[in-house]
Amino acid sequence: MPTPYAPTKISVCLLAVPETATGVLHGLYEVFTYVGSGWEMLTGWPPGPRRFKPHIVAETDEPFRNSAGIPIAPDLSLAEAKRADIVIVADLAVGRDEETLGRWPEVADWLRQQHAQGALVCSVCTGSLLLAEAGLLDGEEATCHWAAADQMRSRYPAAA
């Protein structure tokens, strides 16, 4: 059993696709990286243990640019990220008239697999469109950015 002095590392996979908003992605990465390590810098007290191990995960581990041209450098591919404790889909830059049905089949499969293995799967803002695409919001109460609400209702009616 873990002790307060030697806690289990929690694996956090931050999912990146070409539509990912990098500000959200990198902001989450920074927050999870600093948990337990920024304490000494802020207070002068001994540092706490690092509780989280964040990874940026994408279809491949090759660097790519998002739809705004900003670089994203994945740590792991979907195939390498076998089991996560937490999966977060960052905000997506998807226009209200853009088609999302069938847009991310490999990513949707990976999300379903992570969920089936017990990962906490969540999203930020319009990232919920990807959770809906994976069927993870079927029969569940869901939310998204107000500008994507019509898109969510029309394309994913099984999400309440």
ABEGO torsion letter per residue (X at the ends): XBBAABBBBBBBBBBBBAABBAAAAAAAAAAAAABGAAAAAAAGBBBBBBABBBBBBBABABBBBBAAGBBBBBABBAAABABBABBBBBBBBBBAABBABGABAAAAAAAAAAAAAGBBBBBBEAAAAAAAAAGAABGBBBBBBAAAAAAAAAABAABX
